Amino acid sequence: MSIGTLVMCGASPIMAAEVAKNTDTRLETVVVKAEKKSEAKQAEARLEEVAGSTSVVDNAEVEKGRASTLEDVLAFQPGVIAQAAGGNDAIKISIRGSGANASPGYFREGVKFLFDGLALTGPGGTPYELLEMSGVNYTEVLRGANAYDYTALSLGGAINLVTHTGHSSPGNYARFEAGSFGWRKQQLSTGGVEGNADYYISLSNSERDGYQDYTFNKAKGVVSNFGYRFSPKLDTRLIVRYREQYHENASTLTRAQLKDDSSQANPTNVAQRGSSTKNGSIWVGSKTTYAFDDDSKLELGLVYHNYSQILGKKSPVTPNHWQWRDLNTSLRYLRSDQWFGHQSNTTFAFSNTLHDRAEVKTYSGTTRALLKDTRYSGSFDTVFSVGNDLELTERLWLNSGLSLVNIVRDVDVEFSDRPNVSPFPQHYKYDNWSLAPRLGLRYYLTPDIQLFTNVSRSIDPPSAWSISPSGPTNNYTKTLVEQKANTFEVGIRGSQGIVSGSLALYRSWVHNELLNVEVIPATGLSPAVTSTNNASPTIHQGIEAGLDTELWQGLRGDSLVLRQAYTLNDFYYRNDDTFHANELPGLPRHIYQAELKYQHPSGFYAGVDVRTASSTPVDYANSFYAPSYTVWGAKFGYEEPGQRWQVFLDLRNLTDENYATTVSPIYDARGRDAATLYSGDGFGAFTGVAFRF
């Protein structure tokens, strides 16, 4: 009966009001709160939509210990090898065997590096001085063709370092590290949000006397990130990175030298005063995003990268002056649609990276007379791609894509003091178009467990400088073409109860693999001679496994977690005329890492870790191997629950093991103990403290 009916029937207004009061069915306001995911967790969820092996490293976790180089960041990443030599940023980085036989001192090859989705890698590969961890929020690791959306088509895929913004790191931050081998690092940063704008600026300075003789290293740099939101549809971001660096190079040792005293330097390299001077490298990237509506947006990226280096500045042999300037343009259009009631996500992408200026000059160490002048300007890589992620059923998704790739290499030996010594040409122009398709499936067994598989083609162009490397002995250009591979991958990832992890198996059929080898070792005042060549067909196959297990959880909220990572590297020739089915040198066949960590809700943590690797072939003849090794470590620390301050103690190589962290491949050692091994650090203790204020 309504209130109006009661009044009409003679009920008083007071009675009607009382009835209304008792029949009010309005509900009280219910507030639902959910913990917001960190940007690293959001990136992890996004990459799980790729039908292949991917992972995300939250740098906040890395910074609970020493955070020096990419070696610290990429630890525990299956399939990824990141090994420092001499304690500097010249790290050997390989994914699925890409660039496995390049020495640490060279530009990185076989993996595309990006900052915030914008290319650092150019036609000459990737210089390493800007690959420093200060100012990094999280790091995306996309193995193989799983980096397709970043127009990265290398066998190794891509590594994308995402910079902090004023949103992810507000306020002021100070961090100080110190430890063995004269390690000292200071970082100061500030960030914030002002209306529609945000800003982040980080300053860093570091020095290291070195474990080995002749490995002094110093660097200082700036990382900044500025964003502005013009409207709900339009925003832009400007990222600037600058860094200066100088480091000495102890070079390689023999197995006997490594066993006798792993802290000694190669006497030949000391006599030649091998070093690298980066007077100041600057990378400026701009990304502007326009959202047409909720289902489509356009991203425009522009990059200016100016970098130079002097190898052997005071060398009595042949100092080299490298001057490079790259320009990069990228464009991505992303849209979401419904096709017959099924979700469809499509990406159209374009990228171009150009050597606007690239020149290497080689001088005489005694007279400083010009011996060779090589120009690489005009070399560029261009990619047009389209990709689609289509929901076939509620549990099954189809990933497909096709890239059109143009590789141009334009190399001139402008001057040589010995132009007629070799019959080879002094100019090389290469211009080729290729197609790179990709097809993948992902199937959800449960909402948290996913099966995936894909087939793809990768394309690795030769670095411009490898066509005519520095040095007067390479007074000509070589005929190099891009490396191509067809890859099949299958795997599983997800979480169930106390375990989470991933397992991927892959096999790549590689043609014209770009292999780098030292053909003449350095002696006296004569520098080493290295060469890059296209190889006969090879196979890269392996296993990438990662597993995290919560072994115990206490009533107080404390926990004990076991973290494990295993990598199988099986890389070999397919019936080569000389080396038959030999292993390719450069990487150990088996690598296992584990960490047992205790975490208390108060913020205290403690852990012990181990890294073990099998022996590593050093030469293509497989006549000489670097020894296997096992290295132990431990970590203790406290992070205040409000994250206002933290302190840590990081212990490395507890047993003071003499071991080779990586190798410099040679053609044929003929069983002799060759100087090809880079020494790993001995026992070291590092401590650090950080404050937010």
C-alpha positions as MATLAB code, in Angstrom:
seq = 'MSIGTLVMCGASPIMAAEVAKNTDTRLETVVVKAEKKSEAKQAEARLEEVAGSTSVVDNAEVEKGRASTLEDVLAFQPGVIAQAAGGNDAIKISIRGSGANASPGYFREGVKFLFDGLALTGPGGTPYELLEMSGVNYTEVLRGANAYDYTALSLGGAINLVTHTGHSSPGNYARFEAGSFGWRKQQLSTGGVEGNADYYISLSNSERDGYQDYTFNKAKGVVSNFGYRFSPKLDTRLIVRYREQYHENASTLTRAQLKDDSSQANPTNVAQRGSSTKNGSIWVGSKTTYAFDDDSKLELGLVYHNYSQILGKKSPVTPNHWQWRDLNTSLRYLRSDQWFGHQSNTTFAFSNTLHDRAEVKTYSGTTRALLKDTRYSGSFDTVFSVGNDLELTERLWLNSGLSLVNIVRDVDVEFSDRPNVSPFPQHYKYDNWSLAPRLGLRYYLTPDIQLFTNVSRSIDPPSAWSISPSGPTNNYTKTLVEQKANTFEVGIRGSQGIVSGSLALYRSWVHNELLNVEVIPATGLSPAVTSTNNASPTIHQGIEAGLDTELWQGLRGDSLVLRQAYTLNDFYYRNDDTFHANELPGLPRHIYQAELKYQHPSGFYAGVDVRTASSTPVDYANSFYAPSYTVWGAKFGYEEPGQRWQVFLDLRNLTDENYATTVSPIYDARGRDAATLYSGDGFGAFTGVAFRF';
ca = [
       0.000    0.000    0.000;
       1.471    3.402   -0.967;
       1.718    6.496    1.227;
      -0.816    8.213   -0.996;
      -3.298    5.375   -0.448;
      -2.866    5.615    3.331;
      -3.686    9.349    3.288;
      -6.699    8.820    1.078;
      -7.926    6.126    3.465;
      -7.844    8.569    6.385;
      -4.412    7.857    7.888;
      -2.706   10.913    9.373;
       0.385   12.438    7.687;
       2.433   11.558   10.788;
       1.429    7.924   10.440;
       2.276    8.047    6.742;
       5.696    9.533    7.469;
       6.381    6.779   10.019;
       5.467    4.130    7.451;
       7.759    5.774    4.893;
      10.599    5.785    7.414;
      10.214    2.065    8.102;
       9.994    1.134    4.403;
      13.074    3.076    3.147;
      15.055    0.472    1.180;
      18.065    2.624    0.247;
      21.404    0.863    0.832;
      24.363    2.386    2.593;
      27.339    3.355    0.436;
      29.700    0.447   -0.071;
      33.360    1.284   -0.760;
      35.399   -1.341   -2.590;
      39.161   -0.919   -2.328;
      41.728   -2.736   -4.477;
      45.488   -2.496   -4.331;
      46.789   -0.711   -7.411;
      49.286   -2.742   -9.418;
      52.776   -1.314   -9.794;
      53.836   -0.286  -13.288;
      56.112   -3.344  -13.388;
      53.153   -5.638  -12.590;
      51.046   -3.908  -15.243;
      53.816   -4.459  -17.799;
      54.039   -8.128  -16.774;
      50.305   -8.584  -17.340;
      50.565   -6.901  -20.753;
      53.472   -9.101  -21.871;
      51.558  -12.228  -20.889;
      49.417  -11.496  -23.963;
      52.428  -12.343  -26.151;
      52.467  -15.933  -27.411;
      56.037  -16.580  -26.312;
      58.660  -16.206  -23.612;
      58.771  -12.788  -21.931;
      59.526  -11.456  -18.435;
      59.724   -8.234  -16.433;
      62.383   -7.258  -13.885;
      61.269   -4.804  -11.207;
      64.312   -2.660  -10.445;
      63.055   -2.077   -6.899;
      63.905   -5.737   -6.246;
      67.334   -5.412   -7.888;
      68.115   -2.391   -5.710;
      67.859   -4.537   -2.574;
      71.485   -5.368   -3.377;
      74.271   -3.912   -5.498;
      72.740   -2.303   -8.611;
      75.769   -1.661  -10.759;
      75.220   -2.960  -14.291;
      72.872   -4.993  -16.464;
      74.579   -8.088  -15.043;
      72.799   -7.339  -11.748;
      69.452   -6.668  -13.456;
      69.388   -9.655  -15.810;
      70.415  -12.293  -13.270;
      67.842  -15.103  -12.916;
      66.495  -14.484  -16.443;
      66.429  -17.873  -18.242;
      67.970  -17.773  -21.697;
      69.671  -14.434  -21.000;
      73.444  -14.240  -20.490;
      74.789  -10.977  -19.051;
      78.393  -11.254  -17.876;
      80.637   -8.341  -16.914;
      84.350   -8.329  -17.677;
      86.533   -6.030  -15.626;
      83.607   -4.667  -13.631;
      82.566   -2.045  -16.200;
      79.522   -1.625  -18.415;
      81.131   -3.495  -21.336;
      78.998   -6.539  -20.641;
      78.588   -9.555  -22.864;
      74.826   -9.917  -23.385;
      73.282  -12.754  -25.323;
      69.746  -14.133  -25.647;
      69.358  -17.534  -27.290;
      72.946  -17.357  -28.511;
      72.652  -14.003  -30.273;
      76.020  -12.271  -30.475;
      77.431  -15.120  -28.380;
      80.922  -14.952  -29.800;
      81.431  -11.190  -29.618;
      83.862   -9.955  -26.984;
      82.551   -7.724  -24.170;
      84.421   -4.657  -25.443;
      82.440   -4.429  -28.662;
      79.063   -2.818  -29.299;
      76.204   -5.160  -28.371;
      74.730   -7.163  -31.277;
      71.887   -9.658  -31.701;
      69.519   -7.910  -29.252;
      67.608   -4.654  -29.757;
      67.847   -2.263  -26.811;
      65.236    0.386  -26.149;
      64.480    3.118  -23.638;
      60.746    3.487  -23.045;
      59.995    1.694  -26.317;
      62.323    3.981  -28.328;
      65.425    2.533  -29.991;
      68.921    2.820  -28.578;
      70.252    0.227  -31.043;
      71.304    1.532  -34.453;
      72.946    0.184  -37.631;
      76.225   -0.078  -35.708;
      74.761   -2.141  -32.878;
      74.352   -0.903  -29.296;
      76.947    1.195  -27.451;
      76.993    0.264  -23.791;
      77.784    3.427  -21.807;
      74.104    4.427  -21.481;
      73.065    0.972  -20.246;
      73.274    2.121  -16.629;
      70.652    1.289  -14.039;
      70.113    4.627  -12.307;
      66.671    5.989  -13.078;
      65.251    2.700  -14.379;
      61.784    1.712  -13.115;
      61.571   -1.772  -14.651;
      63.060   -3.782  -17.507;
      61.162   -5.814  -20.105;
      62.853   -8.905  -21.547;
      61.303  -10.196  -24.782;
      63.081  -13.244  -26.161;
      63.320  -13.839  -29.897;
      60.385  -12.838  -32.096;
      58.347  -12.092  -28.971;
      59.690   -8.538  -29.294;
      57.724   -8.173  -32.530;
      55.630   -5.183  -31.388;
      58.832   -3.152  -30.908;
      59.850   -3.886  -34.554;
      62.700   -5.912  -33.045;
      63.477   -8.798  -35.376;
      66.809  -10.040  -33.991;
      67.365  -13.651  -33.003;
      67.772  -12.477  -29.398;
      64.701  -10.214  -29.310;
      64.706   -7.019  -27.251;
      65.427   -5.498  -23.845;
      63.370   -2.408  -23.013;
      64.461   -0.278  -20.056;
      61.602    1.892  -18.778;
      62.543    5.165  -17.090;
      61.048    6.461  -13.851;
      58.548    9.306  -14.103;
      57.272   11.792  -11.549;
      54.396    9.376  -10.939;
      56.526    6.275  -10.268;
      59.232    7.970   -8.185;
      57.872   11.131   -6.503;
      59.864   13.106   -3.968;
      63.602   13.112   -3.332;
      65.781   10.015   -3.289;
      69.417    9.478   -2.308;
      71.363    6.230   -2.684;
      74.967    5.465   -1.763;
      76.893    2.250   -2.450;
      80.441    1.255   -1.515;
      82.452   -1.924   -1.328;
      85.317   -4.077   -2.491;
      87.644   -3.175   -5.345;
      87.156    0.509   -4.605;
      83.494    0.495   -5.644;
      81.728    3.798   -4.953;
      78.433    4.992   -6.349;
      76.199    7.940   -5.516;
      72.762    8.738   -6.905;
      70.445   11.680   -6.229;
      67.021   12.019   -7.824;
      63.886   14.101   -7.550;
      60.475   13.706   -9.104;
      56.970   15.013   -8.840;
      53.673   15.951  -10.457;
      52.552   19.540  -11.046;
      49.082   19.718  -12.544;
      49.222   18.144  -15.995;
      53.028   17.909  -15.919;
      55.395   15.486  -14.232;
      59.174   15.363  -13.989;
      61.989   13.051  -12.903;
      65.732   13.861  -12.766;
      68.505   11.538  -11.576;
      72.224   12.303  -11.196;
      74.751    9.508  -10.712;
      78.481    9.146  -10.199;
      80.525    5.963   -9.818;
      84.130    4.776   -9.566;
      85.787    1.385   -9.304;
      89.496    0.734   -8.821;
      88.995   -2.838  -10.010;
      89.582   -6.411   -8.905;
      92.096   -6.964  -11.697;
      95.064   -4.732  -12.331;
      94.390   -2.117  -14.982;
      90.584   -2.082  -14.671;
      89.968    1.384  -13.234;
      86.520    2.664  -14.194;
      84.714    5.958  -13.610;
      81.458    7.393  -14.938;
      78.888   10.099  -14.311;
      75.551   10.727  -15.921;
      72.088   12.282  -15.962;
      68.703   10.678  -16.597;
      65.634   12.886  -16.956;
      62.021   12.326  -17.935;
      59.444   15.084  -18.491;
      55.778   14.470  -19.340;
      52.836   16.737  -20.122;
      49.168   15.928  -20.685;
      47.602   18.498  -23.016;
      44.161   16.879  -22.910;
      42.580   13.493  -22.156;
      43.499   12.556  -25.730;
      46.988   14.027  -26.175;
      50.135   13.635  -24.075;
      53.860   13.760  -24.703;
      57.045   12.695  -22.951;
      60.695   13.751  -23.329;
      63.480   11.473  -22.030;
      67.103   12.663  -21.927;
      70.115   10.509  -21.011;
      73.714   11.696  -20.832;
      76.803    9.843  -19.611;
      80.581   10.160  -19.588;
      82.764    7.140  -18.959;
      86.372    6.006  -18.873;
      87.587    2.481  -18.221;
      90.780    0.496  -18.574;
      90.801   -2.986  -20.059;
      92.767   -5.822  -18.467;
      91.787   -8.047  -21.418;
      92.083  -11.853  -21.410;
      94.173  -14.430  -19.539;
      95.280  -17.986  -20.163;
      93.841  -20.804  -18.067;
      97.153  -21.098  -16.213;
      97.216  -17.349  -15.470;
      93.611  -17.477  -14.273;
      94.415  -20.325  -11.873;
      97.625  -18.723  -10.625;
      96.328  -15.180  -10.044;
      92.991  -14.122  -11.516;
      93.590  -10.488  -10.506;
      96.473   -9.983  -12.937;
      96.061   -8.174  -16.250;
      97.098   -9.258  -19.711;
     100.635   -7.794  -20.049;
     100.223   -7.187  -23.782;
      97.096   -5.121  -23.282;
      98.753   -3.128  -20.487;
     101.727   -2.406  -22.766;
      99.311   -1.270  -25.470;
      97.393    0.810  -22.863;
      94.015   -0.568  -23.891;
      91.240    1.701  -22.628;
      87.940    3.258  -23.656;
      87.053    6.930  -23.264;
      83.458    8.103  -23.746;
      83.667   11.900  -23.645;
      79.919   12.328  -23.418;
      77.083   10.382  -25.031;
      73.624   11.901  -25.271;
      70.336   10.194  -26.119;
      67.182   12.304  -26.491;
      63.862   10.555  -27.072;
      60.386   11.979  -27.522;
      57.140   10.003  -27.511;
      53.784   11.647  -28.265;
      50.521    9.728  -27.932;
      47.148   10.730  -29.357;
      44.029    8.713  -28.449;
      41.363    8.933  -31.141;
      38.930    7.159  -28.836;
      38.902    4.386  -26.227;
      39.756    1.815  -28.903;
      42.536    3.413  -30.956;
      45.637    5.519  -30.470;
      48.715    6.728  -32.347;
      52.285    6.865  -30.952;
      55.019    8.956  -32.582;
      58.622    8.490  -31.450;
      61.700   10.548  -32.337;
      65.273    9.873  -31.154;
      68.538   11.763  -31.471;
      71.614    9.818  -30.336;
      75.122   11.302  -30.426;
      77.949    9.134  -29.097;
      81.681    8.922  -29.499;
      84.553    6.960  -28.060;
      88.331    6.840  -28.180;
      89.858    3.381  -27.930;
      93.410    3.437  -26.575;
      93.620    7.224  -26.158;
      97.244    7.019  -24.978;
      98.068    3.815  -26.835;
     101.507    3.512  -28.473;
      99.890    1.272  -31.109;
      96.814    2.499  -33.022;
      94.307    4.673  -31.134;
      90.868    4.790  -32.742;
      88.449    7.716  -32.702;
      84.793    6.746  -33.218;
      82.171    9.421  -33.893;
      78.546    8.372  -34.363;
      75.209   10.145  -34.682;
      71.941    8.225  -35.154;
      68.421    9.431  -35.918;
      65.426    7.198  -35.198;
      61.784    7.608  -36.155;
      58.997    5.284  -35.057;
      55.248    5.243  -35.502;
      52.665    2.862  -33.999;
      48.914    2.759  -34.503;
      47.037    0.495  -32.086;
      43.350   -0.300  -32.182;
      40.902   -2.744  -30.617;
      37.837   -4.109  -32.415;
      35.156   -6.766  -32.138;
      35.143   -9.250  -35.017;
      31.962  -11.337  -34.962;
      31.849  -10.991  -31.195;
      35.552  -11.791  -30.697;
      38.195   -9.360  -29.435;
      40.810   -8.253  -31.964;
      43.844   -6.077  -31.169;
      45.849   -4.768  -34.143;
      49.155   -2.892  -34.329;
      50.615   -1.133  -37.361;
      54.238   -0.073  -36.827;
      57.077    1.660  -38.634;
      60.652    2.313  -37.514;
      63.767    3.691  -39.154;
      67.227    4.073  -37.608;
      69.797    5.973  -39.638;
      73.528    6.596  -39.275;
      73.336   10.348  -39.879;
      77.046   10.495  -39.148;
      79.356    7.564  -38.534;
      83.111    7.679  -38.892;
      86.098    5.834  -37.442;
      89.642    7.173  -37.701;
      92.718    5.108  -36.861;
      95.973    6.866  -36.007;
      99.564    5.845  -35.521;
     100.379    5.499  -31.849;
     103.839    7.002  -32.271;
     103.385    9.823  -34.813;
      99.599   10.246  -34.509;
      99.464   10.209  -38.306;
      96.157    9.147  -39.870;
      96.303    5.501  -40.970;
      92.675    4.880  -41.924;
      89.417    6.825  -42.215;
      86.189    4.848  -42.663;
      82.694    6.340  -43.197;
      79.474    4.442  -42.436;
      77.017    7.326  -42.920;
      73.906    6.484  -44.917;
      73.514    3.004  -43.398;
      70.007    2.424  -42.048;
      67.415   -0.177  -40.997;
      63.720    0.247  -41.849;
      60.826   -1.947  -40.694;
      57.139   -1.874  -41.670;
      55.011   -4.304  -39.686;
      51.441   -5.278  -38.923;
      50.418   -7.559  -36.076;
      47.136   -8.890  -34.725;
      46.019  -10.657  -31.545;
      42.659  -12.374  -32.180;
      40.392  -14.124  -29.680;
      39.304  -17.391  -31.345;
      37.509  -18.726  -28.276;
      37.292  -17.680  -24.647;
      40.564  -19.532  -23.964;
      42.382  -19.543  -27.322;
      44.114  -16.546  -28.959;
      45.909  -16.282  -32.316;
      48.952  -13.975  -32.721;
      49.926  -13.157  -36.291;
      52.206  -10.642  -37.933;
      54.243   -9.742  -40.990;
      57.214   -7.369  -41.268;
      58.815   -5.868  -44.356;
      62.473   -5.089  -43.655;
      64.944   -2.945  -45.603;
      68.646   -3.198  -44.711;
      71.063   -0.673  -46.211;
      74.800   -0.661  -45.507;
      76.964    2.016  -47.120;
      80.640    1.776  -46.128;
      83.630    3.651  -47.558;
      87.282    3.360  -46.648;
      87.960    7.031  -47.401;
      91.658    6.861  -46.647;
      94.250    4.178  -45.946;
      98.012    4.423  -45.830;
      98.159    0.999  -47.464;
      95.388    1.054  -50.095;
      96.951   -1.496  -52.432;
      97.949   -4.142  -49.900;
      94.710   -6.056  -50.318;
      92.777   -6.967  -53.466;
      89.492   -6.462  -51.613;
      87.290   -3.426  -52.390;
      87.228   -0.227  -50.341;
      83.552    0.554  -50.884;
      80.506   -1.610  -50.110;
      76.847   -0.750  -50.736;
      74.224   -3.293  -49.719;
      70.467   -2.701  -50.117;
      68.070   -5.592  -49.534;
      64.381   -6.141  -48.690;
      63.162   -9.144  -46.683;
      59.937  -10.493  -45.176;
      59.672  -11.656  -41.570;
      56.393  -13.438  -40.686;
      55.230  -14.574  -37.250;
      52.387  -16.874  -36.147;
      51.571  -17.886  -32.577;
      48.903  -19.381  -30.314;
      48.225  -19.062  -26.595;
      45.743  -21.222  -24.740;
      44.568  -20.723  -21.150;
      44.337  -24.023  -19.287;
      43.089  -21.951  -16.336;
      42.933  -18.177  -15.845;
      46.440  -18.379  -14.347;
      48.134  -21.031  -16.534;
      48.880  -20.499  -20.208;
      50.297  -22.658  -23.002;
      51.985  -20.901  -25.934;
      53.692  -21.694  -29.203;
      54.936  -19.715  -32.190;
      56.898  -19.885  -35.426;
      58.801  -16.868  -36.686;
      61.602  -15.525  -38.821;
      64.333  -13.300  -37.397;
      66.642  -10.966  -39.297;
      69.963   -9.709  -37.916;
      71.761   -7.215  -40.167;
      75.545   -6.928  -39.931;
      76.689   -3.959  -37.879;
      78.011   -1.229  -40.148;
      81.451   -1.211  -38.510;
      81.932   -4.990  -38.906;
      82.055   -4.526  -42.703;
      85.345   -2.674  -42.210;
      86.496   -2.701  -38.576;
      88.940   -0.206  -37.106;
      92.653   -0.769  -37.525;
      95.040   -0.391  -40.473;
      95.106   -4.140  -41.140;
      91.410   -3.986  -42.094;
      91.961   -1.509  -44.911;
      89.106   -2.874  -47.028;
      85.378   -3.659  -46.931;
      83.905   -7.136  -46.615;
      80.809   -8.576  -48.244;
      78.450   -9.313  -45.359;
      74.724  -10.012  -45.548;
      72.051  -10.230  -42.887;
      71.668  -13.329  -40.743;
      68.252  -15.029  -41.004;
      66.693  -17.716  -38.846;
      63.434  -19.660  -38.681;
      62.429  -20.422  -35.082;
      59.880  -22.724  -33.460;
      59.002  -22.182  -29.788;
      56.658  -23.898  -27.343;
      56.142  -23.340  -23.632;
      54.005  -22.859  -20.545;
      53.803  -20.146  -17.880;
      51.642  -19.253  -14.922;
      51.074  -19.850  -11.227;
      49.329  -22.437   -9.088;
      49.319  -22.425   -5.326;
      52.829  -21.968   -3.962;
      54.610  -22.128   -7.354;
      54.918  -19.787  -10.328;
      57.195  -19.831  -13.321;
      57.704  -20.547  -17.005;
      59.228  -23.124  -19.325;
      60.124  -22.531  -22.985;
      61.790  -24.765  -25.559;
      62.969  -23.379  -28.906;
      64.880  -24.397  -32.019;
      66.271  -21.977  -34.616;
      67.543  -22.899  -38.063;
      70.087  -20.135  -38.775;
      71.481  -19.149  -42.167;
      74.470  -16.841  -42.716;
      75.036  -16.483  -38.973;
      77.279  -13.509  -38.225;
      80.196  -14.959  -36.272;
      83.011  -12.885  -34.814;
      86.437  -14.400  -34.214;
      89.935  -13.311  -33.243;
      92.144  -14.530  -36.069;
      95.457  -12.979  -34.927;
      96.110  -12.432  -31.192;
      97.702   -9.266  -29.870;
     101.479   -9.517  -29.389;
     103.925   -6.898  -28.200;
     102.783   -3.633  -29.771;
     100.746   -5.340  -32.485;
      96.976   -5.212  -31.826;
      94.728   -8.235  -32.196;
      92.948   -8.740  -35.512;
      89.291   -9.817  -35.401;
      86.922  -10.636  -38.201;
      83.157  -11.009  -38.676;
      81.923  -13.399  -41.347;
      78.753  -15.143  -42.495;
      78.905  -18.790  -41.441;
      77.583  -22.000  -42.923;
      74.158  -23.125  -41.557;
      73.918  -23.459  -37.777;
      71.381  -24.584  -35.170;
      70.435  -22.711  -31.996;
      68.204  -24.617  -29.623;
      67.669  -24.654  -25.902;
      65.561  -24.689  -22.767;
      64.594  -21.652  -20.652;
      63.101  -22.535  -17.263;
      62.264  -20.380  -14.264;
      60.494  -21.480  -11.074;
      59.630  -19.605   -7.869;
      58.412  -21.703   -4.926;
      57.107  -20.435   -1.588;
      58.528  -23.148    0.652;
      57.120  -21.780    3.888;
      54.917  -19.004    5.222;
      54.777  -18.203    8.917;
      51.856  -17.016   10.998;
      53.476  -13.583   11.302;
      53.566  -13.165    7.528;
      57.211  -14.069    7.076;
      58.137  -16.367    4.189;
      60.869  -18.507    2.656;
      61.044  -18.497   -1.153;
      63.249  -20.543   -3.485;
      63.944  -18.916   -6.849;
      65.503  -20.989   -9.651;
      66.519  -20.433  -13.273;
      68.014  -22.924  -15.732;
      69.287  -22.359  -19.272;
      70.374  -24.972  -21.815;
      72.425  -23.555  -24.714;
      72.817  -26.024  -27.567;
      74.387  -24.170  -30.513;
      76.281  -25.983  -33.255;
      77.182  -26.180  -36.933;
      75.078  -28.153  -39.414;
      77.737  -30.178  -41.257;
      80.288  -27.412  -41.808;
      83.097  -28.346  -44.241;
      85.761  -27.610  -41.630;
      84.100  -27.853  -38.219;
      81.411  -30.438  -39.045;
      78.898  -30.424  -36.128;
      81.093  -28.633  -33.584;
      79.679  -26.462  -30.823;
      79.735  -22.720  -31.407;
      82.097  -21.036  -28.930;
      81.276  -18.286  -26.468;
      78.655  -19.589  -24.034;
      78.446  -22.430  -21.487;
      76.051  -25.233  -22.369;
      74.374  -25.338  -18.935;
      73.703  -22.459  -16.523;
      71.812  -22.817  -13.242;
      71.003  -20.090  -10.733;
      69.145  -20.316   -7.426;
      68.350  -18.069   -4.471;
      66.849  -19.043   -1.121;
      65.417  -15.897    0.487;
      63.783  -15.219    3.850;
      61.499  -12.177    4.102;
      60.092  -10.780    7.363;
      57.063   -8.435    7.348;
      59.070   -5.886    9.340;
      61.250   -5.362    6.229;
      64.244   -7.569    7.090;
      65.422  -10.006    4.412;
      68.288  -12.474    4.043;
      69.254  -14.876    1.307;
      71.911  -17.104   -0.172;
      72.405  -17.630   -3.908;
      74.447  -19.735   -6.304;
      75.394  -19.599   -9.974;
      76.946  -22.605  -11.667;
      77.999  -22.954  -15.301;
      79.468  -25.785  -17.335;
      82.654  -25.470  -19.372;
      82.618  -23.102  -22.359;
      84.100  -23.815  -25.805;
      86.594  -21.114  -26.731;
      87.473  -21.992  -30.333;
      85.502  -23.239  -33.316;
      87.639  -26.381  -33.433;
      86.457  -27.211  -29.865;
      90.035  -27.950  -28.852;
      90.072  -25.602  -25.829;
      87.458  -24.915  -23.135;
      87.073  -22.439  -20.298;
      86.593  -24.347  -17.025;
      83.230  -24.817  -15.345;
      82.585  -22.879  -12.151;
      80.265  -22.418   -9.171;
      79.979  -19.062   -7.411;
      78.130  -18.481   -4.117;
      76.720  -15.268   -2.714;
      74.652  -13.924    0.178;
      72.510  -10.867    0.781;
      71.129   -9.203    3.914;
      69.076   -6.069    4.213;
      66.283   -4.050    5.743;
      63.654   -1.993    3.927;
      61.478    0.209    6.136;
      57.803   -0.758    5.569;
      56.970    2.755    4.382;
      59.929    2.516    1.949;
      61.434    5.673    3.405;
      64.856    4.084    3.819;
      66.742    0.840    3.258;
      70.162   -0.668    3.905;
      71.843   -3.805    2.506;
      74.968   -5.964    2.563;
      75.686   -7.894   -0.650;
      78.414  -10.577   -0.600;
      79.715  -11.979   -3.904;
      81.883  -15.026   -4.662;
      82.010  -16.233   -1.053;
      84.561  -18.968   -1.775;
      86.872  -16.609   -3.724;
      86.636  -18.826   -6.812;
      89.034  -18.190   -9.708;
      86.788  -18.412  -12.757;
      86.304  -17.114  -16.284;
      83.170  -14.990  -16.465;
      83.210  -15.038  -20.286;
      85.553  -15.707  -23.226;
      86.849  -14.137  -26.426;
      86.434  -16.786  -29.167;
      89.313  -17.677  -31.473;
      89.426  -19.691  -34.681;
      91.496  -22.719  -33.635;
      93.472  -22.960  -30.382;
      94.971  -26.281  -31.512;
      94.637  -27.454  -27.925;
      96.992  -24.826  -26.502;
      96.218  -22.684  -23.452;
      95.356  -19.444  -25.260;
      94.797  -16.038  -23.622;
      91.051  -15.944  -24.219;
      89.475  -15.907  -20.736;
      88.015  -12.867  -18.979;
      88.475  -13.111  -15.230;
      85.524  -12.922  -12.863;
      85.782  -10.923   -9.629;
      87.090  -12.525   -6.458;
      85.337  -12.320   -3.090;
      83.645   -8.952   -2.670;
      81.474   -7.227   -0.078;
      79.209   -4.337   -1.021;
      76.958   -2.230    1.147;
      74.471    0.494    0.441;
      71.895    2.780    1.971;
      69.009    4.707    0.410;
      66.614    7.393    1.666;
      63.394    8.964    0.446;
      62.661   12.428    1.743;
];
